[in-house]
Amino acid sequence: MGDIIFSLVAIVIGIAASYGLYWLLNFLLSLLPEHIQKKVNWLAFLTPAAVLVILVLIMPLLQTVIWSFKDDRAREWVGLKNYIDLFTDERFLGILLNNFLWVLVVPAVTVAIGTAAATLTNQVGPTREKIFKSLIFMPMAISFVSASTIWAYFYAYVPPGRPEIGLLNALVKSLGFEAQPWLTMDQGRLNSFLLMAVLVWLQVGYAMVVISAAIKGVPEETIEAAQLDGANAWQIFAGVILPQIWGTVMSVFVTILILVMKIFDIVLAMTRGNFTTSVLAFEWYKQYFENSNIGPASAVVMVLVLLIAPLMWLQINTVRQQEMLR
Amino acid sequence: MNKVEHLFRRLNLGSTIALLILVTIWLIPTVGLLVTSLRPSSVAELSPWWEGLFNPLSTVWTLDAYQTSLQSGMLESLINTIAVTVPATILPLMIAANAAYAFTFLNFKGKEIFFATLVALMVIPLQSSLIPVLKGMVWFQKTFNIPLTGTYASAWVVHSAFAMPLAIYILRNYMMTLPTALIEAAKIDGASNYQIFWRLVLPMSIPVIASFAIFQFLWVWNDYLIAFIFVGEQKAVMTYQLLRLLGQYGQGWRDVAAGSFISLIVPLIVFFSLQRYFTRGLLAGSVKG
């Protein structure tokens, strides 16, 4: 009980304090002479957000850049040593390969299944559409940790002699093969692909919902015209619908791409980065929270930032285009 | 066209069957864990869950696992998760709404540069700033003797900051569509910016605030990393607790399953009851037009 009351009080105080902050800022502003007020009134609205962004995002990011050139305890400058160490370490190159595979597989597969689901749900009438969409979309509400639990159980392996409880191994056995400890098998990065399935499962709903809205926006006349010309379902989809929704498909692709590059929780929960499944964000976690290596951890995260940077540029360009359309 | 084929076309059976297969694949892993969480411990580890599902009448169903799980820490975690999530949803929205007001309705030097910085920050991985923020907090609490790490408040601050770029961006886009004439009229009537924001712009922005609130709520509720670093063990949230259960071998799948479903209940209720707003929010973020 005490915990609940404490939490409630904390919540109320936290929210009241921040409301009070805005009131105070505006009150202070109102004390100023009017002509100055007009010039600085934006400060009362923007300052808290700016302080947060500068203190918690920008300055720490610069600190990480600096630390990536320092030693394990962030005391001595070591130049490019951390980066050289990383790129001469075969294990780290394996990690980069994993990230590359994630990026190659997950966005494409997710968008493909999402587009298929969107096309299919658009054909079955409103009631069935709603039910199917809700069920495919549902994993969006689930945490990466819960999703990993769900899938770890699906892949579960029990030593021979005990009854099979993992569905995958039961299926494999019913086909006459041996049960396998799937998550430990890194031949051809098999286990990494099994982890990717979890993220695809989580994100297909997002792709489906957004692409489905785009398909509904395709003008009827263009489809009818193609039907009159005798085009079949596939020709209509590939020749008429797809070109018109391509922009949306690409923006979904990029959103998932950015998410995939930062993937972390699934690897942590399912394999703890063992059996060659580690990725950049997990390596950062391991370097700092298991080994307390500040310099190397910062260098790992800088590699991630540098790989994402081109997407940042893409993002700014997209926003700029949208602003021009306004 | 014969009759069967006609019926087939009319009911869209082909698409329906394809979707049924997809949905079945999508649901099977979750159903497996759910069934396991509802079986007695003596059975759950020894017989496969689908045997329980196929013989529902001869299986004993029980909520024991949920009771055990709640008693052994999951209830505290639930409270901790709520205490982290509620303010970490409301605070960033309030801060972002104020900032979005400045970006939409006020003019100041460097507005474009500020805004471009925010857009760029939307894709930066949060890992790039977490260690310095943690170190900064540790330094702060040593210097001023005010505890920060291990408290809810530190998680509120960090979650608020990371939500800022996207929240400001989405709220500003919405505020730009509000009728400017109304705001001009209020200004002529002598209303201050403070009044215009709280009485006019904020109430008119409720739809976008609602959809972003759902996002932020689910994001914070489901977050592991920030809760692990800034709240940690003393006030363990559910993702933290669940990961700990998952790491303890021999703990048994049944307890993990029950814990997992306890952590799922609230997000699923939020999701299914507010799905319309959620979808609207998703579309506002990615479909142009």
Interface residues (C-beta under 8 A of the other chain):
Chain A: D3 I4 S7 A10 I11 G14 I15 S18 Y19 Y22 N26 S30 N41 W42 A44 F45 L46 P48 A49 A50 L52 V53 L55 V56 L57 I58 M59 P60 L61 Q63 T64 W67 I113 A116 A117 L120 T121 Q123 V124 G125 R128 F132 S134 L135 I136 F137 M138 P139 M140 A141 I142 S143 F144 V145 S146 S148 T149 I150 W151 A152 Y153 F154 A156 R162 P163 E164 I165 L167 A170 W201 V204 Y206 V209 V210 A213 A214 G217 G247 T248 S251 V252 T255 I258 M261 K262 F264 D265 L268 A269 R272 A281 W284 Y285 Y288 I294 A297 S298 V301 M302 L304 V305 I308 L311 M312 Q315 I316 V319 Q322 L325 R326
Chain B: N12 S15 T16 A18 L19 L22 V23 W26 L27 I28 P29 T30 G32 L33 T36 E45 L46 S47 P48 W49 W50 E76 I79 N80 I82 A83 V86 P87 I90 L91 M94 I95 A96 N98 A99 Y101 A102 F103 L106 N107 F108 F114 A116 T117 L118 V119 A120 L121 M122 V123 I124 P125 L126 Q127 S128 S129 L130 I131 P132 V133 G136 Y152 A153 W156 V157 V158 S160 A161 F162 M164 P165 I168 Y169 M176 S192 N193 Y194 F197 L218 W221 N222 D223 Y224 L225 T239 L242 L243 L246 G247 W253 V256 A257 S260 S263 L264 P267 L268 V270 F271 F272 Q275 F278 T279 L282 L283 S286 V287 K288 G289
